[in-house]
Amino acid sequence: MKQDWVCVEGAESVDSDFIEALLQRREEKRRAKDFATADALYMELKDLGIVVNDSNKTWRVWSEVDGVRPMKLD
């Protein structure tokens, strides 16, 4: 069964359909072992201020207040 991505905070401040489409594309690329494209999509999400949690398939909009920042791939 396919589990959809869930926004845990901030969906009202972004185009959540667009974010979820990027997350789905990234997931497809990871499954296909196209890690270069998956990493590029991750960086695009990060640049948009999106924090991704792959382990429980959640995402949130980064906030200065809570100090949660997107992880780095460097």
DSSP file (Angstrom, degrees, kcal/mol; ACC not computed):
  #  RESIDUE AA STRUCTURE BP1 BP2  ACC     N-H-->O    O-->H-N    N-H-->O    O-->H-N    TCO  KAPPA ALPHA  PHI   PSI    X-CA   Y-CA   Z-CA
    1    1 A M              0   0    0      0, 0.0     2,-0.4     0, 0.0     0, 0.0   0.000 360.0 360.0 360.0 131.0    0.0    0.0    0.0
    2    2 A K        -     0   0    0      1,-0.0     2,-0.5     0, 0.0     0, 0.0  -0.632 360.0-147.8 -79.9 126.5    1.3    3.4   -1.0
    3    3 A Q        -     0   0    0     -2,-0.4     2,-0.1     1,-0.0    -1,-0.0  -0.835  12.9-136.7 -96.8 130.2    1.6    5.9    1.8
    4    4 A D        -     0   0    0     -2,-0.5     2,-0.2     1,-0.1    16,-0.0  -0.444  25.3-100.3 -80.8 157.6    1.0    9.5    0.9
    5    5 A W        -     0   0    0     -2,-0.1     2,-0.4    15,-0.1    53,-0.2  -0.493  36.0-152.4 -73.8 146.5    3.2   12.3    2.3
    6    6 A V  E     -a   58   0A   0     51,-2.0    53,-2.0    -2,-0.2     2,-0.5  -0.984   8.4-138.7-126.5 132.6    1.7   14.3    5.2
    7    7 A C  E     -a   59   0A   0     -2,-0.4    53,-0.2    51,-0.2     3,-0.1  -0.787  15.5-175.4 -87.5 127.9    2.4   18.0    6.1
    8    8 A V  E     +     0   0A   0     51,-2.6     2,-0.3    -2,-0.5    52,-0.2   0.579  68.5   8.2 -99.1 -12.3    2.8   18.4    9.8
    9    9 A E  E    S+a   60   0A   0     50,-0.7    52,-2.3    53,-0.0    -1,-0.3  -0.850 115.8  17.5-168.8 131.7    3.2   22.2    9.8
   10   10 A G    >   +     0   0    0     -2,-0.3     3,-1.9    50,-0.2     4,-0.3   0.529  61.2 135.7  94.5   7.9    2.9   25.1    7.4
   11   11 A A  G >  S+     0   0    0      1,-0.3     3,-1.2     2,-0.2     5,-0.5   0.810  70.2  63.0 -59.5 -29.1    0.9   23.7    4.5
   12   12 A E  G 3  S+     0   0    0      1,-0.2    -1,-0.3     3,-0.1    -2,-0.0   0.681  98.5  56.0 -70.5 -15.6   -1.2   26.9    4.4
   13   13 A S  G <  S+     0   0    0     -3,-1.9     2,-0.3     2,-0.0    -1,-0.2   0.436 111.0  38.6 -97.5   1.1    1.9   29.0    3.6
   14   14 A V  S <  S-     0   0    0     -3,-1.2     2,-1.4    -4,-0.3     3,-0.1  -0.868  95.8 -89.0-139.0 171.7    2.9   27.1    0.4
   15   15 A D     >  -     0   0    0     -2,-0.3     4,-2.1     1,-0.2     3,-0.4  -0.709  43.9-173.3 -82.6  91.1    1.5   25.4   -2.6
   16   16 A S  H  > S+     0   0    0     -2,-1.4     4,-2.7    -5,-0.5     5,-0.2   0.806  79.0  57.7 -63.3 -30.7    1.1   22.0   -0.9
   17   17 A D  H  > S+     0   0    0      2,-0.2     4,-1.9     1,-0.2    -1,-0.2   0.920 108.7  46.9 -63.9 -41.8    0.1   20.2   -4.1
   18   18 A F  H  > S+     0   0    0     -3,-0.4     4,-2.1     2,-0.2    -2,-0.2   0.919 113.0  48.9 -64.2 -44.5    3.3   21.4   -5.8
   19   19 A I  H  X S+     0   0    0     -4,-2.1     4,-2.4     1,-0.2    -2,-0.2   0.927 111.5  49.0 -62.0 -45.8    5.4   20.3   -2.7
   20   20 A E  H  X S+     0   0    0     -4,-2.7     4,-2.3     1,-0.2    -1,-0.2   0.846 108.4  54.0 -65.8 -32.5    3.8   16.9   -2.6
   21   21 A A  H  X S+     0   0    0     -4,-1.9     4,-2.4     2,-0.2    -1,-0.2   0.909 109.6  48.0 -65.7 -41.8    4.4   16.4   -6.4
   22   22 A L  H  X S+     0   0    0     -4,-2.1     4,-2.6     2,-0.2    -2,-0.2   0.911 111.5  50.5 -63.3 -41.7    8.1   17.2   -5.8
   23   23 A L  H  X S+     0   0    0     -4,-2.4     4,-2.4     2,-0.2    -2,-0.2   0.905 110.9  48.5 -63.2 -41.7    8.1   14.7   -2.9
   24   24 A Q  H  X S+     0   0    0     -4,-2.3     4,-2.4     2,-0.2    -2,-0.2   0.920 111.7  49.1 -65.1 -43.8    6.5   12.0   -5.1
   25   25 A R  H  X S+     0   0    0     -4,-2.4     4,-2.3     1,-0.2    -2,-0.2   0.925 111.8  49.7 -60.0 -44.3    8.9   12.6   -7.9
   26   26 A R  H  X S+     0   0    0     -4,-2.6     4,-2.4     1,-0.2    -2,-0.2   0.912 110.2  50.2 -61.1 -43.4   11.9   12.4   -5.5
   27   27 A E  H  X S+     0   0    0     -4,-2.4     4,-2.4     1,-0.2    -1,-0.2   0.908 110.0  50.3 -62.4 -42.2   10.5    9.1   -4.0
   28   28 A E  H  X S+     0   0    0     -4,-2.4     4,-1.8     1,-0.2    -1,-0.2   0.913 111.2  48.8 -61.7 -42.8   10.1    7.6   -7.5
   29   29 A K  H  <>S+     0   0    0     -4,-2.3     5,-2.9     2,-0.2    -2,-0.2   0.875 110.1  51.4 -66.5 -37.7   13.7    8.6   -8.4
   30   30 A R  H ><5S+     0   0    0     -4,-2.4     3,-1.5     3,-0.2    -2,-0.2   0.925 109.5  49.9 -64.7 -43.4   15.0    7.1   -5.1
   31   31 A R  H 3<5S+     0   0    0     -4,-2.4    -1,-0.2     1,-0.3    -2,-0.2   0.862 110.8  49.9 -62.1 -34.7   13.2    3.8   -5.8
   32   32 A A  T 3<5S-     0   0    0     -4,-1.8    -1,-0.3    -5,-0.2    -2,-0.2   0.414 115.6-119.5 -82.8   2.0   14.7    3.8   -9.3
   33   33 A K  T < 5 +     0   0    0     -3,-1.5     2,-1.3     1,-0.2    -3,-0.2   0.765  68.8 140.8  62.4  27.7   18.2    4.5   -7.8
   34   34 A D     >< +     0   0    0     -5,-2.9     4,-2.2     1,-0.2     3,-0.2  -0.642  18.9 164.4 -94.2  73.5   18.5    7.7   -9.7
   35   35 A F  H  >  +     0   0    0     -2,-1.3     4,-2.7     1,-0.2     5,-0.2   0.775  64.1  61.1 -70.2 -27.8   20.1    9.4   -6.7
   36   36 A A  H  > S+     0   0    0      2,-0.2     4,-1.9    -3,-0.2    -1,-0.2   0.939 110.7  40.5 -63.8 -45.4   21.5   12.4   -8.5
   37   37 A T  H  > S+     0   0    0     -3,-0.2     4,-2.4     2,-0.2    -2,-0.2   0.902 114.6  52.7 -69.1 -40.6   18.0   13.5   -9.6
   38   38 A A  H  X S+     0   0    0     -4,-2.2     4,-2.1     1,-0.2    -2,-0.2   0.910 110.5  47.9 -60.5 -42.4   16.6   12.6   -6.1
   39   39 A D  H  X S+     0   0    0     -4,-2.7     4,-2.4     2,-0.2    -1,-0.2   0.880 109.7  52.7 -66.1 -37.8   19.2   14.7   -4.5
   40   40 A A  H  X S+     0   0    0     -4,-1.9     4,-1.9     2,-0.2    -2,-0.2   0.898 110.0  48.3 -64.4 -39.9   18.5   17.6   -6.9
   41   41 A L  H  X S+     0   0    0     -4,-2.4     4,-2.3     2,-0.2    -2,-0.2   0.884 109.6  53.0 -66.9 -38.4   14.8   17.4   -6.0
   42   42 A Y  H  X S+     0   0    0     -4,-2.1     4,-2.8     1,-0.2    -2,-0.2   0.929 108.7  49.5 -60.7 -44.9   15.7   17.4   -2.3
   43   43 A M  H  X S+     0   0    0     -4,-2.4     4,-2.7     1,-0.2    -2,-0.2   0.870 108.6  53.1 -64.0 -36.0   17.8   20.5   -2.8
   44   44 A E  H  X S+     0   0    0     -4,-1.9     4,-1.2     2,-0.2    -1,-0.2   0.925 110.9  46.7 -63.1 -44.0   14.9   22.2   -4.6
   45   45 A L  H  <>S+     0   0    0     -4,-2.3     5,-2.4     2,-0.2     3,-0.4   0.922 112.2  50.6 -62.0 -44.4   12.7   21.4   -1.6
   46   46 A K  H ><5S+     0   0    0     -4,-2.8     3,-1.9     1,-0.2    -2,-0.2   0.916 107.1  53.4 -60.2 -44.1   15.3   22.7    0.8
   47   47 A D  H 3<5S+     0   0    0     -4,-2.7    -1,-0.2     1,-0.3    -2,-0.2   0.786 105.9  54.6 -62.3 -27.3   15.6   25.9   -1.2
   48   48 A L  T 3<5S-     0   0    0     -4,-1.2    -1,-0.3    -3,-0.4    -2,-0.2   0.479 124.3-106.9 -82.7  -3.2   11.8   26.3   -0.9
   49   49 A G  T < 5 +     0   0    0     -3,-1.9    13,-4.0    -4,-0.3     2,-0.5   0.751  69.3 148.5  84.7  25.9   12.2   26.0    2.9
   50   50 A I  E   < -B   61   0A   0     -5,-2.4     2,-0.5    11,-0.2    -1,-0.3  -0.829  36.4-153.3-100.0 128.7   10.8   22.5    3.2
   51   51 A V  E     -B   60   0A   0      9,-3.1     9,-1.9    -2,-0.5     2,-0.4  -0.891  16.5-157.7 -98.9 123.6   12.0   20.1    5.9
   52   52 A V  E     -B   59   0A   0     -2,-0.5     2,-0.6     7,-0.2     7,-0.2  -0.862  14.8-168.1-108.4 134.2   11.6   16.5    4.8
   53   53 A N  E >>> -B   58   0A   0      5,-2.9     5,-1.8    -2,-0.4     4,-0.7  -0.899   5.7-178.0-118.7  99.2   11.4   13.5    7.1
   54   54 A D  T 345S+     0   0    0     -2,-0.6     3,-0.3     1,-0.2    -1,-0.1   0.819  73.8  67.0 -67.3 -31.3   11.8   10.4    4.9
   55   55 A S  T 345S+     0   0    0      1,-0.2    -1,-0.2     2,-0.1    -2,-0.0   0.843 119.9  18.4 -64.8 -33.8   11.4    7.9    7.8
   56   56 A N  T <45S-     0   0    0     -3,-0.5    -1,-0.2     2,-0.1    -2,-0.2   0.264 105.4-117.4-120.5  13.2    7.7    8.8    8.5
   57   57 A K  T  <5 +     0   0    0     -4,-0.7   -51,-2.0    -3,-0.3     2,-0.3   0.898  67.3 135.1  55.2  48.3    6.9   10.5    5.2
   58   58 A T  E   < -aB   6  53A   0     -5,-1.8    -5,-2.9   -53,-0.2     2,-0.3  -0.860  32.2-171.8-120.6 160.3    6.2   13.9    6.7
   59   59 A W  E     -aB   7  52A   0    -53,-2.0   -51,-2.6    -2,-0.3   -50,-0.7  -0.972   2.2-176.6-144.8 159.4    7.2   17.4    5.6
   60   60 A R  E     -aB   9  51A   0     -9,-1.9    -9,-3.1    -2,-0.3     2,-0.5  -0.972  33.9-101.4-150.5 161.8    7.0   20.8    7.1
   61   61 A V  E     - B   0  50A   0    -52,-2.3   -11,-0.2    -2,-0.3   -12,-0.1  -0.772  47.2-111.8 -87.3 129.1    7.8   24.4    6.3
   62   62 A W        -     0   0    0    -13,-4.0     2,-0.4    -2,-0.5     7,-0.1  -0.294  35.2-161.4 -61.8 142.4   11.0   25.6    8.0
   63   63 A S     >  -     0   0    0      5,-0.6     4,-1.3     1,-0.1     5,-0.4  -0.992  26.2-148.1-132.8 134.2   10.5   28.2   10.6
   64   64 A E  T  4 S+     0   0    0     -2,-0.4    -1,-0.1     1,-0.2    -2,-0.0   0.826 100.4  61.0 -61.2 -32.2   12.9   30.6   12.2
   65   65 A V  T  4 S+     0   0    0      1,-0.2    -1,-0.2     2,-0.1    -3,-0.0   0.935 110.5  34.1 -66.1 -49.1   10.9   30.3   15.4
   66   66 A D  T  4 S-     0   0    0      2,-0.1    -1,-0.2     1,-0.1    -2,-0.2   0.631  97.9-135.8 -86.6 -11.3   11.3   26.6   16.0
   67   67 A G     <  +     0   0    0     -4,-1.3     2,-0.6     1,-0.2    -3,-0.1   0.554  51.3 146.3  74.2   6.8   14.9   26.5   14.6
   68   68 A V        -     0   0    0     -5,-0.4    -5,-0.6   -17,-0.0    -1,-0.2  -0.681  27.2-172.4 -79.7 121.3   14.3   23.3   12.6
   69   69 A R        -     0   0    0     -2,-0.6     3,-0.1    -7,-0.1     2,-0.0  -0.835  30.9 -97.0-114.3 151.6   16.4   23.5    9.5
   70   70 A P        -     0   0    0      0, 0.0   -19,-0.1     0, 0.0    -1,-0.0  -0.393  49.4-108.3 -60.8 141.4   16.5   21.3    6.5
   71   71 A M        -     0   0    0    -19,-0.2     2,-0.3     1,-0.1   -19,-0.1  -0.318  31.4-117.9 -70.6 158.0   19.4   18.8    6.7
   72   72 A K        -     0   0    0      1,-0.1    -1,-0.1    -3,-0.1   -29,-0.0  -0.725  13.1-160.0 -98.1 146.8   22.4   19.3    4.5
   73   73 A L              0   0    0     -2,-0.3    -1,-0.1     1,-0.2    -2,-0.0   0.450 360.0 360.0 -97.7  -3.8   23.5   16.7    1.9
   74   74 A D              0   0    0      0, 0.0    -1,-0.2     0, 0.0    -2,-0.0   0.508 360.0 360.0 -52.9 360.0   27.1   18.1    1.7
